[in-house]
Amino acid sequence: MIIVWILLAALIAFVAVLLLRALSFRPEAQSPVSASEEVLDGDKAVRDLQALIRCKTVSYRDKALENEKEFARLEALLPELFPHVHVVCAFEKPGPRSLLFRWKGRSDAAPGVLMAHYDVVPVNEELWDKPAFDAIIENGEMWGRGTLDTKGTFLGVLEAADNLIAQGFTPANDLYLAFAGDEEISGQGAPTIVKLLTERGVKPAFVLDEGGAVVEKVFPGVTQPCALIGIGEKGPMDVRLTLDTAGGHASTPPAHTPVGVLAKAVTKIENHPFPFTLTPPAAQMFDILGRRSTLLYRVIFANLWCFAPLLNLICKKSGGELNALVRTTVAFTQMEGSAASNVLPPHASVGANLRLICGETVESAKQRLEKLCGDKRIRVDVITGMSPSPVSRTDDEPWHRLERAIRATWPEAVVSPYLMLACSDSRHYGPISDHVYRFSAMALSKEQRGMIHGNNERIPLDTVKTAVAFYQRVIRSC
């Protein structure tokens, strides 16, 4: 009986510790941020974005499909749309799809880089309700491919710089406006710019590219809008699982056909996800947003030392964004077999896209896949692969400057780091800067996020104007 009472007392004490930690797991006090009114011509910003959208700068891996005249047309528009930038900033093209402006500041000791890309993904116009490149405005929204990804931010950076130059502003430090025209195909636009900056000894103290946004209902129990800043991104990797056989007639199949053997391997890989990994970006996100969640979730996030296995199980079962935050993911996206239904394929394969989490490498991921397949007949080939980016700092002034600019623009938003699940050109800056941040200057609903790379992409006109104001605040702080 005494043992029972001891165990009961221990259980009560254990639960009390969990609850006390959850009750004390509250948001830290923040000093108020003054939001100065930014001077800008919102109507001009909208007209300028229309002009950019009407340039069909669609990038393809097959260069024969690209329309080089459209890229040249966009480039030729820039001096007309942003005349002050072209007068004050030194301009050069490090590569065919690289545009680089240097805005000389009062010092070159701590230069900053503002990035965007001006190419867009292809469009199936038959599935759009309005033409994808006419920049039609209706009901307070502009329709067009690239309005969200990322001609909106491309416009925001240049419009903000042009406005501030016209007002006589000079940044405290050199500011580089760096744009690539082949980000959507992982091209050489951004790497060429980074190579040039490296050769010149430029070490950015601050880099800002596309990434997170101001979003709602993305974290359990949090009702406030969340401004998510990517401080790292996962590494992209494409693999192909291949099985070669002698083929044959489908009337006399073996016990397990090549497709069946590959299907078994796919099932084993999907049933054995990569291990739960709490990276610094995810840990910081869980800490900051978890403090603003409901009591039940605060119990979990305040006591991850105890509930990490439960969180792992929740993530595995739910899949999606939450699961992708805590492990390397594998998405099988392609299958290839016989060209005829009555022929056993002599060559069968499945393709997968992986997103490697911090600490994973291309080689370690390949080895795990080979082990899970458990069949030496299956060849695992890496088609492309890149390790995860370094994780940027959030404990010093560059981060705090960005945080202040966001809070001044979206006062209700909770600012938090996160791990970016997709890829951006900013990953190329990791070797020369430990302050690389990924934040698209937009408040985006779930529906709007679904339009990125999708049909009927469009942007509210107020979002265009807000983006310009945000970048002006960022530039003033650089």
C-alpha positions, -999 to 999 in steps of 0.1 A, spaced: 0 0 0 28 24 8 43 18 -26 9 28 -42 8 60 -22 44 68 -32 36 62 -68 5 83 -66 24 111 -49 51 109 -76 24 111 -103 7 141 -87 41 158 -84 49 150 -120 16 164 -133 21 195 -110 55 201 -126 40 199 -161 12 223 -153 35 248 -135 58 248 -164 29 253 -188 14 281 -167 47 299 -166 53 293 -203 40 328 -213 51 353 -240 80 375 -231 73 412 -227 81 433 -259 89 469 -261 65 489 -283 76 497 -318 67 531 -333 52 529 -368 61 559 -389 39 567 -418 58 559 -450 55 583 -479 48 565 -511 26 567 -543 5 535 -540 -11 540 -574 23 542 -591 34 510 -573 3 492 -587 9 505 -622 45 495 -621 36 460 -609 12 457 -638 40 466 -662 62 439 -647 35 412 -648 29 419 -685 64 407 -692 62 370 -698 94 360 -680 87 323 -678 118 302 -671 122 267 -684 150 241 -680 147 237 -718 160 271 -729 144 266 -763 111 272 -747 120 306 -732 112 339 -747 144 359 -743 127 390 -756 103 391 -727 133 390 -702 149 418 -722 117 438 -722 114 436 -684 150 447 -680 145 476 -704 115 488 -683 134 492 -651 150 526 -659 116 539 -669 98 526 -638 125 533 -613 146 563 -626 161 574 -594 175 539 -587 193 540 -621 207 574 -615 221 568 -581 229 531 -580 257 514 -599 242 487 -621 258 456 -636 249 422 -649 272 395 -634 254 369 -656 227 367 -683 200 364 -656 216 385 -629 207 421 -621 228 438 -594 224 474 -581 248 489 -556 234 518 -536 264 534 -519 258 542 -483 276 563 -457 297 532 -449 306 499 -466 314 482 -432 280 463 -429 264 460 -463 229 446 -468 213 426 -496 177 427 -507 167 399 -530 139 388 -553 135 369 -586 117 381 -616 112 348 -635 79 329 -631 67 293 -635 47 282 -666 10 288 -669 -18 267 -683 -40 296 -693 -70 273 -700 -74 267 -663 -73 305 -654 -104 326 -651 -86 356 -664 -55 360 -687 -23 353 -667 -2 381 -681 -27 409 -686 -25 422 -650 -62 428 -648 -75 446 -618 -109 436 -604 -125 439 -570 -93 453 -555 -70 425 -567 -45 423 -595 -45 390 -614 -13 376 -629 15 351 -628 42 363 -605 20 388 -585 28 367 -554 59 348 -565 79 371 -566 74 401 -588 54 416 -559 85 417 -538 107 426 -568 85 456 -572 85 463 -535 123 465 -532 128 487 -563 98 510 -556 109 515 -520 145 523 -530 133 547 -558 110 565 -533 137 569 -507 163 581 -532 138 607 -544 133 618 -508 171 624 -505 177 594 -483 211 577 -481 214 543 -463 239 540 -434 256 511 -451 260 500 -487 229 482 -500 228 457 -528 196 451 -547 202 416 -562 177 399 -586 178 367 -605 158 356 -635 161 319 -632 153 310 -596 124 288 -606 148 264 -624 176 266 -598 197 286 -623 229 304 -620 215 340 -616 220 342 -578 252 320 -576 268 344 -602 260 374 -580 273 357 -549 305 347 -567 311 384 -577 304 396 -542 328 370 -528 355 380 -552 352 416 -541 353 407 -504 317 417 -497 304 400 -466 267 409 -461 256 418 -426 220 413 -436 203 394 -465 166 393 -471 148 371 -497 114 356 -502 102 330 -477 77 332 -449 48 356 -447 22 369 -423 -2 340 -419 -30 329 -397 -41 295 -382 -9 278 -390 1 269 -354 -22 249 -331 -40 271 -305 -26 304 -318 -52 329 -329 -29 359 -337 -14 364 -371 22 350 -373 50 366 -392 73 337 -400 109 344 -410 129 315 -425 163 314 -408 172 282 -426 159 260 -454 159 223 -461 181 208 -487 164 197 -520 173 162 -533 159 142 -562 165 104 -564 154 76 -586 149 40 -576 156 17 -606 152 -20 -612 165 -36 -644 154 -71 -654 152 -92 -686 116 -82 -692 93 -107 -707 56 -115 -716 30 -105 -691 12 -138 -695 39 -156 -674 49 -131 -647 73 -138 -619 59 -139 -583 69 -102 -580 71 -80 -610 96 -51 -612 68 -27 -605 57 -48 -576 92 -49 -561 95 -12 -564 61 -7 -549 72 -27 -519 103 -5 -515 82 26 -517 58 13 -491 87 4 -467 102 39 -471 68 56 -465 61 34 -435 95 42 -419 98 81 -420 131 97 -413 137 104 -376 122 132 -357 146 161 -355 140 193 -335 162 218 -354 170 253 -339 145 270 -363 117 247 -353 126 248 -316 125 286 -316 92 286 -334 77 261 -309 90 282 -280 77 316 -293 44 305 -307 38 277 -281 38 305 -254 8 320 -272 -12 288 -276 -39 273 -254 -31 257 -221 -33 221 -235 -7 229 -262 14 249 -237 16 218 -216 31 200 -246 54 227 -259 66 237 -224 76 201 -217 90 188 -249 116 170 -228 86 147 -220 63 151 -249 87 150 -279 76 114 -287 39 124 -286 47 154 -309 66 130 -332 36 107 -334 12 137 -341 35 149 -369 39 115 -385 1 109 -385 -8 144 -397 18 148 -424 19 182 -441 37 213 -429 40 204 -393 56 170 -401 79 186 -426 92 209 -399 107 180 -379 120 155 -403 135 148 -438 105 141 -461 103 118 -490 76 124 -517 73 99 -545 63 118 -575 71 97 -606 68 61 -619 79 45 -651 74 10 -664 64 -7 -696 50 11 -726 25 -18 -731 2 -35 -707 12 -70 -718 49 -65 -715 70 -69 -683 92 -38 -682 129 -45 -686 135 -12 -669 112 2 -641 118 32 -619 102 55 -594 113 91 -587 112 109 -554 118 144 -541 134 147 -506 137 177 -485 167 172 -461 164 186 -426 193 203 -408 220 177 -399 211 154 -428 234 151 -459 228 138 -494 249 108 -487 233 99 -454 198 102 -470 208 79 -498 222 53 -475 190 53 -455 169 48 -486 191 19 -497 188 3 -463 150 6 -462 147 -8 -497 165 -39 -485 169 -52 -520 203 -50 -537 186 -53 -571 172 -18 -566 196 10 -575 193 43 -557 206 71 -579 209 107 -567 198 130 -596 204 163 -578 211 171 -542 220 200 -520 226 200 -482 204 221 -460 214 257 -456 232 270 -425 209 284 -398 211 322 -394 214 341 -361 184 356 -342 202 370 -312 217 403 -326 209 435 -343 202 424 -379 174 401 -367 160 428 -343 159 453 -372 139 430 -393 116 422 -364 110 459 -358 102 466 -394 77 437 -395 60 448 -362 58 483 -374 40 471 -406 18 444 -391 14 454 -355 -8 424 -345 16 398 -358 38 376 -337 73 374 -352 89 340 -352 117 321 -368 108 290 -387 124 264 -410 116 271 -446 104 239 -463 109 251 -499 140 264 -516 151 299 -524 181 317 -540 191 329 -505 207 296 -498 236 306 -520 244 334 -495 250 311 -466 288 308 -471 292 346 -469 267 356 -443 252 343 -411 223 367 -413 202 353 -442 165 358 -437 135 346 -458 104 367 -455 79 377 -482 65 411 -473 28 400 -475 -1 389 -454 -13 357 -472 -44 336 -465 -44 299 -470 -62 304 -503 -36 329 -515 -7 306 -505 -24 279 -526 -22 302 -557 16 303 -557 26 282 -587 -11 275 -591 -41 288 -611 -56 323 -608 -27 338 -589 -36 373 -577 -27 399 -551 -48 425 -532 -37 460 -542 -34 470 -505 -8 442 -502 13 458 -530 13 491 -511 21 475 -478 50 457 -493 66 489 -505 61 505 -470 77 475 -454 108 476 -476 111 514 -470 112 506 -432 138 479 -438 160 502 -459 159 530 -434 173 506 -408 201 492 -429 
